[in-house]
């Protein structure tokens, strides 16, 4: 397995795991800080925008053939 294939495999496997771990951290932060429903929604919304940026970057790279 060459470096590029290993890099692509790890990006595909580990980044979603990191996103799930960050979601757990945000949920725990919202719970312990008594953020309420709106505060929790805002926290997850900001995390969701970051994840959306990652997905858009991946889609653009696939469409451009990079």
N, C-alpha and C positions, 0 to 999 in steps of 0.2 A: 504494500500500500504506500503510495507516495504522499508527500506532505499536503498537497492540495486536496486529495481525497479525504485524508484524515482531518484536515481543517474543516471541510464541508460537513463531514459526519459529526464532529464535535459541536459545530455550530448548530446543526439540526437537533442534536440530542440535549445539549447542556443549556442552551439559551432558554428553551421553554421551561426547563427545570428551575432556572434562575428566576424566571418570571413568576412561576408558581410560588417560589419561596418569598419573593418580594410581596406577592399578594397576601401571603400569610402574615408577613411582618406588618403590612398596612392594616390588616384586620385586627391584629393584636394591639397595635398602636391605637386604633380607633376605640377598641374595647376598654383599654386601660386608661385612656384619657377622657372617657365619657363624651365622645364627640357627637353623639346623637345620630339620627338618621341622615340629616343633611350633611353634617361633617363627614360621616363615613362615605356618603355619595361623592362628595368633593374629593376626598382622598383617593377613592378608587377611580374617579374620573381622570384625575391627573395621572395615575398609574396607567390607566387605559390609553391615554394619549401617547404615553411613551411607548407602549406596546404597539399601538397603531403605527407610530413612526417607524418602528423596526419592521413591521410587516410591509409597509409601503416601500421601504428601502429594499427589501428582499424582492418584491414584485417588480420594481423598476429595474433592478439588476437583472432579473430573469428576462424581462422584455427587451432590454438592451443587449442581451447576450453576454453579459460580463460574468 
